[in-house]
Amino acid sequence: MQLTIGSAEPRDEQAVCALWRACDLVANYNDPKADFEFAKAGECSDVLVGRNSEGSICGSVMVGHDGHRGWLYYVASDPTRRGAGFGRQMVAAGEDWLRQRGVVKVQLLVRETNTKVISFYEHLGFEVAPRTVMAKWLIETP
C-alpha cells in the first residue's frame, strides 16, 4: 500500500506521539511531544507522516540536518501493519527531504534495546559505522 507522505500538521501531534509509543521508540528521558514541537519549529528539521487512503497516520519519520549530515529519528510504522512497506516509504521520504536540501549523507542511531531493526536498515543500504558516540546532558533528565 502506497502512503501519502507530507509534513505533519500541529493537529497530528497526538497521533504521531501515540505511534512512536506503540513502536517502543520513546525512552523515559524523551518527551515525544517536545521532540515533535522542536522538530516542527526548526528550519533544518521536520516530522513527516505517511497516511493511508482513509487519512490515518501509518508511518512517521523525524528528519533534520546540521548542514553537513542528515539524521533520521523516530522512524515508525504501524505495528499492526508491519511488512506493508510503510517503514521503507518513510525512510525514503526522509532521504528525499534531505536530498532536496543538498545534504549528501544520512545517519541514524539504533538504541541497543532496539537491535531487531538493524537488518531492516541494512536491507535499505545502511551499514554499521564504527564510531564512538559521546553525549552530555545539558539539562537534568527525569
PLY file of the C-alpha trace (Angstrom):
ply
format ascii 1.0
element vertex 142
property float x
property float y
property float z
element edge 141
property int vertex1
property int vertex2
end_header
0.00 0.00 0.00
1.36 3.38 -1.00
1.22 6.07 1.68
0.62 9.74 1.03
3.58 11.40 2.74
3.85 15.01 3.81
4.82 17.33 6.61
2.94 16.72 9.85
0.48 19.36 10.98
0.23 20.51 14.61
-3.07 18.59 14.86
-1.13 15.37 14.10
1.00 15.60 17.24
-1.10 13.30 19.43
-1.41 10.57 16.78
2.29 10.75 15.92
3.34 10.52 19.57
0.98 7.57 20.05
2.60 5.84 17.05
6.07 6.43 18.47
4.97 4.90 21.77
3.33 1.93 20.03
6.65 1.29 18.26
8.62 1.48 21.54
10.62 4.47 20.28
10.14 6.62 23.38
12.68 6.31 26.18
12.00 7.52 29.70
14.19 10.57 29.10
12.43 11.57 25.85
9.42 13.83 25.74
7.90 12.96 22.36
5.60 15.99 22.45
8.58 18.31 22.97
10.56 16.47 20.27
7.67 16.84 17.81
7.26 20.56 18.55
11.02 21.21 18.40
11.38 19.49 15.01
8.36 21.32 13.58
9.69 24.69 14.75
13.14 24.33 13.19
14.23 25.41 9.73
16.50 22.36 9.45
14.06 19.73 10.69
10.59 18.35 10.17
8.29 15.48 11.05
6.94 13.63 8.03
3.87 11.43 8.24
2.52 8.76 5.95
-1.24 8.46 5.64
-3.26 5.58 4.26
-6.18 6.07 1.88
-8.50 6.79 4.84
-6.19 9.54 6.10
-4.93 7.65 9.15
-1.28 8.09 10.10
0.52 4.79 9.49
4.13 5.96 9.47
6.44 8.75 10.52
9.99 9.95 10.41
11.58 12.92 12.12
14.28 14.33 9.87
16.88 17.01 10.34
20.36 18.13 9.41
23.21 20.20 10.76
24.32 21.49 7.36
26.67 18.55 6.89
24.96 15.35 7.99
21.34 14.38 7.85
19.66 12.40 10.57
16.57 10.21 10.77
14.77 9.82 14.08
11.55 8.18 15.19
11.21 6.03 12.07
7.89 4.36 12.81
5.33 2.23 11.03
2.02 0.96 12.31
3.00 -2.17 14.28
-0.20 -3.92 13.19
0.81 -3.50 9.54
4.49 -4.49 9.64
5.72 -5.81 6.33
3.46 -3.49 4.33
6.42 -1.31 3.30
5.49 1.70 5.44
8.91 1.89 7.14
10.70 1.72 3.79
8.48 4.51 2.43
9.15 6.71 5.46
12.93 6.23 5.23
12.81 7.08 1.51
10.78 10.22 2.26
13.30 11.30 4.89
16.17 10.72 2.47
14.35 12.72 -0.23
13.75 15.58 2.22
17.50 15.69 2.92
18.48 15.44 -0.76
16.23 18.40 -1.57
18.29 20.43 0.90
21.66 19.37 -0.52
22.53 17.01 2.32
24.69 14.17 0.98
24.89 11.78 3.95
22.19 10.37 6.19
22.71 8.73 9.54
20.59 7.25 12.27
21.13 5.79 15.69
19.70 2.49 16.90
19.38 2.00 20.64
20.95 -1.20 21.90
17.47 -2.15 23.13
16.12 -1.99 19.56
18.66 -4.07 17.61
15.86 -6.05 15.91
15.62 -3.19 13.39
19.25 -3.37 12.24
18.54 -5.90 9.47
15.72 -3.64 8.21
18.14 -0.72 7.84
20.84 -2.91 6.31
18.29 -4.03 3.70
17.82 -0.34 2.84
21.56 0.18 2.31
22.60 1.44 5.73
25.72 -0.01 7.29
27.09 -0.04 10.79
29.61 2.79 11.07
32.08 2.08 13.85
32.13 5.28 15.87
32.19 6.28 19.47
29.19 8.39 20.28
29.74 10.69 23.22
26.95 12.56 24.96
26.46 15.10 27.69
23.10 16.12 29.15
22.70 19.88 29.14
19.61 19.79 31.33
18.62 17.40 34.08
16.57 14.47 32.83
13.90 12.51 34.69
0 1
1 2
2 3
3 4
4 5
5 6
6 7
7 8
8 9
9 10
10 11
11 12
12 13
13 14
14 15
15 16
16 17
17 18
18 19
19 20
20 21
21 22
22 23
23 24
24 25
25 26
26 27
27 28
28 29
29 30
30 31
31 32
32 33
33 34
34 35
35 36
36 37
37 38
38 39
39 40
40 41
41 42
42 43
43 44
44 45
45 46
46 47
47 48
48 49
49 50
50 51
51 52
52 53
53 54
54 55
55 56
56 57
57 58
58 59
59 60
60 61
61 62
62 63
63 64
64 65
65 66
66 67
67 68
68 69
69 70
70 71
71 72
72 73
73 74
74 75
75 76
76 77
77 78
78 79
79 80
80 81
81 82
82 83
83 84
84 85
85 86
86 87
87 88
88 89
89 90
90 91
91 92
92 93
93 94
94 95
95 96
96 97
97 98
98 99
99 100
100 101
101 102
102 103
103 104
104 105
105 106
106 107
107 108
108 109
109 110
110 111
111 112
112 113
113 114
114 115
115 116
116 117
117 118
118 119
119 120
120 121
121 122
122 123
123 124
124 125
125 126
126 127
127 128
128 129
129 130
130 131
131 132
132 133
133 134
134 135
135 136
136 137
137 138
138 139
139 140
140 141
